[in-house]
Amino acid sequence: MTAVPVSGLASPATRATILSGGVAHDFPALSARLAELLGGIGLTTTIRTDIEQAAQAVASTDLLVVNMLRWRMLDGRYAAARDEWGLALSEPARTVVSDWVDGGGAVLALHAACICFDDWPGWKTLVGARWIWDTSAHPPVGPVQVSVRTGPGGRHPIVDGLPDRFWTDDEIYGFLDLADDVEPLLTAEHGGTAHPLLWAREVGAGRVVHTTLGHHLPSYQPPEIQRMVRRGALWALGAPRDVVRAA
């Protein structure tokens, strides 16, 4: 894992690769915004839509950012978009990504990442959640009150110092198939349930942060969300707590 120096935020040599593209979202604009936020903490960022090739070459980056909606699209509702956006990651690429994370790789997964790679059971193991068709759901995009959670050991550095509650404009994913070790750092309610919006996990020697927020550009307007992205990247990269909190 890349060690981020305390003297700065990310080193200029720290590289981030954003996997981008898919349906129902303005991924070019969203990935450009993410690149801007990550550039603000010193990361050199590349946006890629060639997902298979980028996955095979994951060892050439320090932080893998997953900002896309790419799955097999077998349902007839998606037939018109399947040729352009349908995706099943090859077994060799899956192995490369899994081994990279287990060996110390850093992942920041956003919004629809948990819908991606629907035929790869190991993807849930990596990111901590899986979308279940006909069970998982979200209300219409709109104003959402987000609650910050405090765990038994206090607040995680990604959310430490944030207000207890704040507002954003987003799509709130709920009723996901969650990994047993997911500890929510942010939540929001719909359907009578408080749903996790952000979590951070160690996977092997690697670190993975997943937020289900990030549907459209207004989602990234609140300063709390901008801090979440910057801090999430730094935590995944192994930055010390004080460096994460400074972002």
N, C-alpha and C positions, 0 to 999 in steps of 0.2 A: 504494500500500500504506500502511496506517495505521502511523505510527511510534509505537512504544510507548516512553514516557519512561523514562529510566534512574532517575529519582527514585522511581518507584513500580513497580508491575508494570503491569497494563493500566490505562489511563485509564478513569474511570467512563463516559465517552462511547463507549467501544469496545463495539461490538455484535456478538453472536454469534447466529446462527440455526441451530438444530438441526433437521435434517430427520429425522423419526422415523416409525416404524410398520412393520408387516409381520408375517410369520408366524414361528413357532418360537422366539420370544424375547419377553421381557417388556419391550418397548420403552418403555412409559410409565415404568416404574421405572428403566430404564437411562438414558433421556434426562433424567429428573429428577436422577439421580446426576451425570451429566455437567454439567448446569446448575449443580449445587452446586459441583463442582470448578472450573468456569470462573468462577463467582461469587467463589470464593476468591481469584482473581487480579484481580478487579475488572471482569470482563466483565458487561455487561447482556445477558441471554440470553432468547431467545424460542424455544419449541418449536413446530414446525409439522408437520402431517401432510398439508397440501394441497400436495403436492410440485410439481406443475406450476406453480401460482401462485407458490410460494416461489422456484422457479428463475427464473421470469420477473422476480421482484423482487429478485434477488440483489444488485443494486447498492445496495440500502438497508441492507446489512449489511457488517461488516468481516471477520468470520470465518464461513465456512460449515462447519458440522459435519454430517457424513453418518453418521447412526446409524440405519440402516433396512435392511430386506430387501424391496425392491420390484423386481420384474422381470416379464416378460410371463407367466410361469407357463404356458407352452404344453403342458408335459408333463401327461398325464392324471392323474398323481399329485396334481397341484395344482388340479384342475378345481373342487373344492368351494370353494376359497378365491380363485379367479381373479377373480370379479366384485368382491370386496371389495378385494383387494390387488394384483391384476395391474396392471402399469404399463408404458407405453411413453412416454418423454418426447418431447414434440413437437420438431420440427426447430427452430422459433424458440426454444424454451427451451434446447435444446442450444447454439445459437449464442450466446445471452445468457451462459450459464455459461462457455463456452469463452473468449469475448471478455473476460469479467470476470477470469478467472484470468490470461490472457495479459497483461492490462493491469495486473496487480498484486494480484489477489485472493488471499485466504488460505483454505486448505482443510485441515480436520482430518477424515480419513475413518477410520471405525472398523469393525472386525470384518467384517460382511457387506457392506460398501460395494462390494467388488470383485465381488459377485454382481449388484449392481443394474444397471439400464439395459443389459440383455443384448443389445439390438439397436443399441447406440450404440458403434461402434468407437473413437470419440474418448474414451470414458470411461476406457479403459485408458491412453491417452496422458496423461490428467489424473492419475489416481490411481496409475498404475504397475503395475497387475496386473488380471488378469481370471480369474474362475472358469471352468474348462472342465468342463462336465458329463461324467461318466463317466471323467474323468481326475483332476481335483482332488478332494481328500478330506481328512477329518480323523478321528482316532481319537475314541473317546467322551470327553466332557468329564470332566476330572479333574485331579489334580495334575500340573504341568508344570514342569520345570526350564528356566529361561530363561537364555541366555548373552548377555552384553554384548560386542559386537564393537568392536575398535579398528582404525580404518582407517590408511592410510599417513600421514595427517597428524595422527594422534591420535584421540581420541574426539570425536564430534559433541557439541555442547553439550546436546542433549536427553538423552544418556546419560552425560555426563561426571560422574564422581564416584559413579556407581552401583556396587554390588558386581559382581564379575565374573560371579557367578551368583546367581540368586534364584528363589523358587518362586511360582507362582500357580496358580489353579484355573480352567481355561479349555478351550476348543476350539482345537486347533492346526491351522490351515489349511495344506495342503501341496500341492505339485505344481500351483501356479498358473502361468498364462501371465504372465510378468513382463516389464516393459519392460527394455530393454538397460541402462539407466543406473541400475537399482535397486542400491543399496549397502546391505546389511542392517546395521541398528544393533543389533537383537536377533534371536536365532535360537533355535529349539528343534528337537529331533530326533524324527522318526517315519518309519517305513518305510525306515530306513537312510540318511536324508538330513537334513541340517540345513536347515530351512526359514526364510526371512525372516519375522519377525514385526513389524518396524518399519522404515520408511525415510523419508527426507526428501529432497525434490527441488525444484529450481527449474523452473517451467514458464512459459516466457516471462518476464514480469516478476513473476509470482506465485510463491508458495511452497505446496507441498502436502506434508502429512505423512499417511502411512497406516500404521495398525497393524491387524493382523488379530486382535488380542486384543479381548476385551470381550463374551464370550458371555452372561454373567449377572452378577448383582450381586456374588457372591464374586470375580469377576475383578478388581473394583476395590478389593478390600480391601488388597492389599499396598501399602505406601507407595511402592515403586518404580514401580508402575503409576500411582498417583495423580500422582507427579512427572512421569511420562512424558506424561500427558494435559496437565497444566498447562504443562510445558515445550514440548510439541509445539504447543500453541496459540500460545504466545508467539513461538516460532521462526517459525511460519507468518506471524505478524503483523509480522515484521521486527524483533523486539526484539534489542538487543545481547546478546552472549554472556553478560555478567555478569548481566543481567536474567533470561535464560533459566535459567541455573544456579541463581539464587536462588529459583526457584519450587518 
